[in-house]
């Protein structure tokens, strides 16, 4: 991990993911992320099946709403989205998968 302007910079997602998991150590925060990501999947499915693509506008509300509530009220930290938007988004989906397969606990 390199340093730029006094802040940690990650050269790869492989370097970033352990940091991401550390920032999600609270089980309620992880559960809220899981709920938000599940809602995103349901919103996309409903939009496609019903042909109501206006539903896609609810994706940021579902995803960020639940995740940020977890960080602000339970984890008490700033979401990684603000510093690492791409890695954070990827981290959400990798953690979601890891929770589904039991690699990360709820």
N, C-alpha and C positions, 0 to 999 in steps of 0.2 A: 504494500500500500504506500503510495507516494504522498507527499505533502504539497499543497498548493495554497498560498495565502493563509497559512496557519490552520487549514482545515484538512481533514483526511480525505484523500481521493482514492477511489477504488479503480484498479486497472481492468477488472473483469467482474462479471456477475459472481463467479466462483469466490472471489475475495469478498464481495459485498454480502452474499447470503448469510454467512454467520453473524455479521453485524445486524442484518435485518431481523434474524431470529432473536437476537439479544434485545432488540427494540420491541419485541413482541413477547416478552417473558410472562406477562400477565395472562392467565387463562381466559378471563372475561374479554380482554382485548382481542385475543385470537378467535374466540367464539363470535364476537361481533364482526370481525373480518370475514369469517366463514359465512355468516348469515348474509352480509352484504354481497359477497361474491356469488353466493347461491342465488340471490335475488337477481343479480346481473344475468346469470344463465337463464333464469326463468323469464325475465323481461325480453331477452333476445329471442327465446323460443316462442313466447307469446306473440311478439311482433311479427316473426316470420310466419308462424302457423296461421295467424289471423289476418296477416297482411296489413297490420296497423303499425306502420313504422314510426308514427309519432310517439309510441311507447318508449322508443330508444332515448328520448329526452330524459327519462327517469333513471338511466344508467348512472350518471354522476351522483345523483342524489342517493341512490341505493348504495353504490360502492363507497363513495367518500363519506356519506352520512354515518354509516355504521362504523367504518374504520376510524374516522376522526373522533367519534364519540368514545371509542375504545381507548384511543391515545389520550385524549384530554381528561376523561373522567376516571379511567382505571389504570392506564399505563403511566400517566403523568409525564409524558414526553411529547416532543414535536414529531409529527409523522415524517418519515424519511422522504416522503413525496416532495417536500419543499427543497431538499438538497439534491436528491437523486431521483428525479421523476421517472425515468425509464427503468432503472434497476428496481425501484420501488414497485412499479406496476408489475414487472416480471416477478418480483418477490411475492406479491400477493397471489399470483397464480401458482407459483411453485409451492408456496406454503399451503395453499388450498389443496393441491394435489397431495402434498405430504400429509396433510390432515386426513384426507380421504383414504390413503393407504396405511395410515397408522404410524408413519415416520415421525410426525409432530403430533403431540396430544392436544386435545381441545382444552 
